[in-house]
Amino acid sequence: MLQLNILREKAEDICKALEKRNIEARPLIDQVLALDENRRSLQTQLDNTLAESNKLSKEIGILFKNKQVEEANALKAKTSSLKEVAKTLGESLNSTASELEEALYQIPNIPHELVPAGSNEEDNEEVFREGNIPELGAHAKPHWELAQQYDIIDFELGVKITGAGFPVYKGKGAKLQRALIQYFLDKNTDAGYTEMQVPHLVNEASGYGTGQLPDKEGMMYHVGGDDLYLIPTAEVPVTNMFRDVILEQKELPIAYTGYTPCFRREAGSYGAHVRGLNRLHQFDKVEIVRVEHPDNSYAALDKMVEHVKMLLRELQLPYRILRLCGGDLGFTSALTYDFEVYSTAQQRWLEISSISNFETFQANRLKLRYRGDNNKKTQLAHTLNGSALALPRVLAGILENYQEEDHIRIPEILVPYTRFDRIG
């Protein structure tokens, strides 16, 4: 959520910056500023009314003490009237404050200056590419056919149990899945991230805190009876650990990692591009989250990018990095790098990680602040997160890129975790 004081001071600059997202923000920003002005006016009126009421209450006490009962009763009638006015003002103030907050929730983050212009994924900027795309023979198959051939993932059984997008991993497929989770966690903790185990459901306040709510795209599964949400990523519970927290500057940076299943409705997703593991409603992911001093957050973002590069180098998967354009940038992000692995059998790139700097956008929603070393004034921290990594498409890349005519090789780095070097 953008800060009100910055919106007041730099409304024109913010409107201009948000054009990079291909949105006309002026009407919404004007609405926010009008609501803010009304809120402040109501607050002033309420403060003055309460102050007058308190002053009269003191005078009433003096009058009763001096036996001036008639004058005291006259003032009591006036204070009763002021209390009614204060009640009405308070109700109007609360209503206006709620409207203001809801309007603020509709404004996306300001794109960083490095974000390229563009309207969709076709306009994303490739900034790095590494790894050799293997030459597969005529035997090459997409991962969903390999999964069936070697009986390691059962998509139809998942449909029977739950529905489409909920696969069942079997035998060596399940072990490979578990191996990837452990490998990612080990690498993340070796890099200084503290491992956390967190709930897989969150309350509404947590959804608002990290920007998943209001849910404009219908991505969240809602448990109506308890008013809870299944998490779309570990980012939500991990980052919300810092909601309403004031840190000391010496505590920064903070780096956490966590494995969770992730749940996404993926409303409206259909077609060949969602076959197999390409897009699921439930999948496993290992996340990295950082809380940083504003001066250091972009260096931290670069460090996170290098960390994910290392993971893919060790897995020996061909990949590329994209800097997302304004039209493809997530609502809460100021700058995002997407990693894509090449699916040789499908002959297409598959997104496997997004690494983002949210600057103060999430922190303002969360009320996450830090106190400087030399004074008591608090400031908003910067939050960052990234996938390290999302499993389905990494697994798809391994199955397709490591396939041989009669078996699938296991990446060498994973063999100590799987305790087998081939499937088939």
Secondary structure, DSSP 8 states (H G I E B T S, - for coil): ---HHHHHHSHHHHHHHHGGGT---HHHHHHHHHHHHHHHHHHHHHHHHHHHHHHHHHHHHHHHHTT-HHHHHHHHHHHHHHHHHHHHHHHHHHHHHHHHHHHHTTS-----TTS---SSGGG-EEEEEES------TT---HHHHHHHTT-EEHHHHHHHT-TT--EE-THHHHHHHHHHHHHHHHHHHTT-EE----SEEEHHHHHHHT--S-TT---EEETTTTEEE-SSTHHHHHGGGTT-EEEGGG--EEEEEEEEEE---TT--SGGGTTTTS-SEEEEEEEEEEE-GGGHHHHHHHHHHHHHHHHHHHT--EEEEE--TTTS-TT-SEEEEEEEEETTTTEEEEEEEEEEEETHHHHHHT-EEE-TTSS-EEE-EEEEEEEEEHHHHHHHHHHHTB-SS-EE--GGGHHHHS-SEE-
